[in-house]
Amino acid sequence: MAGSSINFIGRAHEWHLLSDWQTRLPGGQLTVVHGRRRVGKTRLINEVFSGKKILRFEGLEGGATAAQ
């Protein structure tokens, strides 16, 4: 993971995909990252897009529609 100061075990593929998308697709885009709870999805996004402008939407499992 070139450019990463943190070693994400088992996330090298995802790191490269996200990094590649932000350089190849400079305009607006929607990317969905999903998976099991507590496996580092949010941290991965925060690290890959550190210093970049992003809008992040998060769903709440089992949460009320109004809360989401």
VMD Tcl script that builds the backbone (N, CA, C; Angstrom):
set m [mol new atoms 204]
animate dup $m
set s [atomselect $m all]
$s set {name element resname resid chain x y z} {
  {N N MET 1 A 0.823 -1.177 0.000}
  {CA C MET 1 A 0.000 0.000 0.000}
  {C C MET 1 A 0.866 1.239 0.000}
  {N N ALA 2 A 1.354 1.560 -1.122}
  {CA C ALA 2 A 2.216 2.728 -1.236}
  {C C ALA 2 A 1.482 3.979 -0.805}
  {N N GLY 3 A 2.137 4.802 -0.029}
  {CA C GLY 3 A 1.540 6.033 0.433}
  {C C GLY 3 A 0.773 5.886 1.733}
  {N N SER 4 A 0.636 4.670 2.195}
  {CA C SER 4 A -0.102 4.440 3.433}
  {C C SER 4 A 0.848 4.349 4.609}
  {N N SER 5 A 0.512 5.051 5.680}
  {CA C SER 5 A 1.318 4.949 6.883}
  {C C SER 5 A 0.766 3.873 7.799}
  {N N ILE 6 A -0.385 3.333 7.461}
  {CA C ILE 6 A -1.021 2.303 8.273}
  {C C ILE 6 A -1.145 1.045 7.434}
  {N N ASN 7 A -0.837 -0.084 8.029}
  {CA C ASN 7 A -0.923 -1.356 7.328}
  {C C ASN 7 A -2.301 -1.959 7.571}
  {N N PHE 8 A -3.131 -2.018 6.557}
  {CA C PHE 8 A -4.447 -2.619 6.656}
  {C C PHE 8 A -4.330 -4.069 6.230}
  {N N ILE 9 A -4.396 -4.960 7.172}
  {CA C ILE 9 A -4.271 -6.380 6.881}
  {C C ILE 9 A -5.495 -6.847 6.118}
  {N N GLY 10 A -5.284 -7.452 4.970}
  {CA C GLY 10 A -6.368 -7.972 4.161}
  {C C GLY 10 A -7.148 -6.906 3.405}
  {N N ARG 11 A -6.662 -5.660 3.387}
  {CA C ARG 11 A -7.391 -4.589 2.705}
  {C C ARG 11 A -6.578 -3.949 1.583}
  {N N ALA 12 A -5.491 -4.557 1.174}
  {CA C ALA 12 A -4.647 -3.982 0.120}
  {C C ALA 12 A -5.440 -3.812 -1.175}
  {N N HIS 13 A -6.248 -4.807 -1.512}
  {CA C HIS 13 A -7.041 -4.734 -2.744}
  {C C HIS 13 A -8.005 -3.553 -2.691}
  {N N GLU 14 A -8.727 -3.411 -1.577}
  {CA C GLU 14 A -9.677 -2.315 -1.430}
  {C C GLU 14 A -8.962 -0.965 -1.432}
  {N N TRP 15 A -7.797 -0.892 -0.773}
  {CA C TRP 15 A -7.017 0.355 -0.730}
  {C C TRP 15 A -6.669 0.800 -2.150}
  {N N HIS 16 A -6.177 -0.141 -2.950}
  {CA C HIS 16 A -5.775 0.183 -4.323}
  {C C HIS 16 A -6.980 0.555 -5.194}
  {N N LEU 17 A -8.102 -0.135 -5.013}
  {CA C LEU 17 A -9.301 0.212 -5.783}
  {C C LEU 17 A -9.748 1.638 -5.485}
  {N N LEU 18 A -9.858 1.983 -4.206}
  {CA C LEU 18 A -10.297 3.324 -3.829}
  {C C LEU 18 A -9.312 4.382 -4.296}
  {N N SER 19 A -8.024 4.125 -4.144}
  {CA C SER 19 A -7.007 5.078 -4.585}
  {C C SER 19 A -7.051 5.270 -6.091}
  {N N ASP 20 A -7.224 4.173 -6.812}
  {CA C ASP 20 A -7.270 4.227 -8.270}
  {C C ASP 20 A -8.510 4.978 -8.742}
  {N N TRP 21 A -9.656 4.734 -8.103}
  {CA C TRP 21 A -10.886 5.410 -8.507}
  {C C TRP 21 A -10.777 6.909 -8.346}
  {N N GLN 22 A -10.155 7.359 -7.277}
  {CA C GLN 22 A -10.089 8.806 -7.067}
  {C C GLN 22 A -9.174 9.490 -8.066}
  {N N THR 23 A -8.221 8.783 -8.663}
  {CA C THR 23 A -7.360 9.399 -9.671}
  {C C THR 23 A -7.918 9.234 -11.083}
  {N N ARG 24 A -8.523 8.089 -11.383}
  {CA C ARG 24 A -9.063 7.847 -12.727}
  {C C ARG 24 A -10.396 8.539 -12.950}
  {N N LEU 25 A -11.162 8.735 -11.890}
  {CA C LEU 25 A -12.492 9.323 -12.009}
  {C C LEU 25 A -12.551 10.602 -11.183}
  {N N PRO 26 A -11.991 11.698 -11.702}
  {CA C PRO 26 A -11.864 12.910 -10.903}
  {C C PRO 26 A -13.175 13.627 -10.610}
  {N N GLY 27 A -14.225 13.363 -11.377}
  {CA C GLY 27 A -15.520 14.015 -11.139}
  {C C GLY 27 A -16.254 13.361 -9.985}
  {N N GLY 28 A -17.492 13.763 -9.800}
  {CA C GLY 28 A -18.312 13.177 -8.752}
  {C C GLY 28 A -18.584 11.710 -9.006}
  {N N GLN 29 A -18.658 10.949 -7.954}
  {CA C GLN 29 A -18.930 9.525 -8.071}
  {C C GLN 29 A -19.504 9.010 -6.765}
  {N N LEU 30 A -20.192 7.903 -6.848}
  {CA C LEU 30 A -20.746 7.249 -5.675}
  {C C LEU 30 A -20.068 5.901 -5.523}
  {N N THR 31 A -19.550 5.650 -4.353}
  {CA C THR 31 A -18.904 4.381 -4.065}
  {C C THR 31 A -19.531 3.812 -2.805}
  {N N VAL 32 A -19.908 2.567 -2.842}
  {CA C VAL 32 A -20.504 1.910 -1.684}
  {C C VAL 32 A -19.480 0.952 -1.103}
  {N N VAL 33 A -19.250 1.072 0.192}
  {CA C VAL 33 A -18.364 0.160 0.901}
  {C C VAL 33 A -19.218 -0.528 1.956}
  {N N HIS 34 A -19.307 -1.829 1.878}
  {CA C HIS 34 A -20.132 -2.557 2.852}
  {C C HIS 34 A -19.380 -3.774 3.346}
  {N N GLY 35 A -19.837 -4.295 4.433}
  {CA C GLY 35 A -19.214 -5.484 4.999}
  {C C GLY 35 A -19.614 -5.644 6.456}
  {N N ARG 36 A -19.036 -6.633 7.080}
  {CA C ARG 36 A -19.333 -6.903 8.484}
  {C C ARG 36 A -18.974 -5.723 9.362}
  {N N ARG 37 A -19.572 -5.691 10.529}
  {CA C ARG 37 A -19.292 -4.635 11.495}
  {C C ARG 37 A -17.871 -4.762 12.023}
  {N N ARG 38 A -17.283 -3.610 12.331}
  {CA C ARG 38 A -16.023 -3.509 13.057}
  {C C ARG 38 A -14.834 -4.173 12.352}
  {N N VAL 39 A -14.774 -4.025 11.029}
  {CA C VAL 39 A -13.646 -4.587 10.291}
  {C C VAL 39 A -12.771 -3.508 9.663}
  {N N GLY 40 A -13.059 -2.219 9.956}
  {CA C GLY 40 A -12.190 -1.147 9.509}
  {C C GLY 40 A -12.614 -0.408 8.253}
  {N N LYS 41 A -13.879 -0.513 7.854}
  {CA C LYS 41 A -14.335 0.157 6.632}
  {C C LYS 41 A -14.212 1.677 6.745}
  {N N THR 42 A -14.702 2.230 7.829}
  {CA C THR 42 A -14.653 3.685 8.009}
  {C C THR 42 A -13.221 4.177 8.085}
  {N N ARG 43 A -12.384 3.475 8.801}
  {CA C ARG 43 A -10.980 3.890 8.915}
  {C C ARG 43 A -10.273 3.819 7.568}
  {N N LEU 44 A -10.569 2.788 6.792}
  {CA C LEU 44 A -9.988 2.660 5.459}
  {C C LEU 44 A -10.372 3.862 4.599}
  {N N ILE 45 A -11.648 4.224 4.599}
  {CA C ILE 45 A -12.114 5.371 3.825}
  {C C ILE 45 A -11.438 6.649 4.301}
  {N N ASN 46 A -11.387 6.836 5.610}
  {CA C ASN 46 A -10.748 8.036 6.165}
  {C C ASN 46 A -9.283 8.139 5.768}
  {N N GLU 47 A -8.573 7.035 5.758}
  {CA C GLU 47 A -7.148 7.048 5.410}
  {C C GLU 47 A -6.930 7.262 3.913}
  {N N VAL 48 A -7.694 6.558 3.080}
  {CA C VAL 48 A -7.510 6.683 1.634}
  {C C VAL 48 A -7.831 8.101 1.167}
  {N N PHE 49 A -8.880 8.688 1.729}
  {CA C PHE 49 A -9.320 10.003 1.280}
  {C C PHE 49 A -8.888 11.118 2.219}
  {N N SER 50 A -7.878 10.881 3.012}
  {CA C SER 50 A -7.359 11.896 3.926}
  {C C SER 50 A -6.947 13.145 3.142}
  {N N GLY 51 A -7.443 14.301 3.577}
  {CA C GLY 51 A -7.100 15.552 2.913}
  {C C GLY 51 A -7.934 15.857 1.676}
  {N N LYS 52 A -8.860 14.969 1.314}
  {CA C LYS 52 A -9.720 15.164 0.146}
  {C C LYS 52 A -11.120 15.553 0.619}
  {N N LYS 53 A -11.838 16.280 -0.241}
  {CA C LYS 53 A -13.226 16.610 0.058}
  {C C LYS 53 A -14.104 15.410 -0.299}
  {N N ILE 54 A -14.844 14.920 0.677}
  {CA C ILE 54 A -15.777 13.829 0.407}
  {C C ILE 54 A -17.057 14.066 1.202}
  {N N LEU 55 A -18.134 13.511 0.717}
  {CA C LEU 55 A -19.381 13.440 1.460}
  {C C LEU 55 A -19.547 11.988 1.856}
  {N N ARG 56 A -19.783 11.750 3.106}
  {CA C ARG 56 A -19.895 10.372 3.582}
  {C C ARG 56 A -21.269 10.191 4.213}
  {N N PHE 57 A -21.963 9.153 3.792}
  {CA C PHE 57 A -23.271 8.811 4.332}
  {C C PHE 57 A -23.148 7.450 4.999}
  {N N GLU 58 A -23.704 7.332 6.180}
  {CA C GLU 58 A -23.623 6.071 6.903}
  {C C GLU 58 A -25.012 5.601 7.279}
  {N N GLY 59 A -25.238 4.318 7.141}
  {CA C GLY 59 A -26.496 3.724 7.566}
  {C C GLY 59 A -26.343 3.164 8.965}
  {N N LEU 60 A -27.442 3.130 9.683}
  {CA C LEU 60 A -27.451 2.583 11.032}
  {C C LEU 60 A -28.243 1.290 11.023}
  {N N GLU 61 A -27.577 0.188 11.292}
  {CA C GLU 61 A -28.256 -1.108 11.285}
  {C C GLU 61 A -29.345 -1.128 12.354}
  {N N GLY 62 A -30.536 -1.422 11.938}
  {CA C GLY 62 A -31.643 -1.511 12.862}
  {C C GLY 62 A -32.152 -0.154 13.335}
  {N N GLY 63 A -31.613 0.919 12.776}
  {CA C GLY 63 A -32.010 2.269 13.181}
  {C C GLY 63 A -33.306 2.696 12.516}
  {N N ALA 64 A -33.982 3.645 13.129}
  {CA C ALA 64 A -35.216 4.172 12.557}
  {C C ALA 64 A -34.914 4.918 11.270}
  {N N THR 65 A -35.854 4.955 10.368}
  {CA C THR 65 A -35.671 5.640 9.091}
  {C C THR 65 A -35.302 7.106 9.310}
  {N N ALA 66 A -35.958 7.757 10.250}
  {CA C ALA 66 A -35.684 9.178 10.523}
  {C C ALA 66 A -34.244 9.377 10.987}
  {N N ALA 67 A -33.714 8.454 11.760}
  {CA C ALA 67 A -32.345 8.575 12.256}
  {C C ALA 67 A -31.328 8.408 11.142}
  {N N GLN 68 A -31.673 7.598 10.152}
  {CA C GLN 68 A -30.741 7.366 9.062}
  {C C GLN 68 A -30.785 8.506 8.075}
}
mol reanalyze $m
mol bondsrecalc $m
mol representation Tube
mol addrep $m
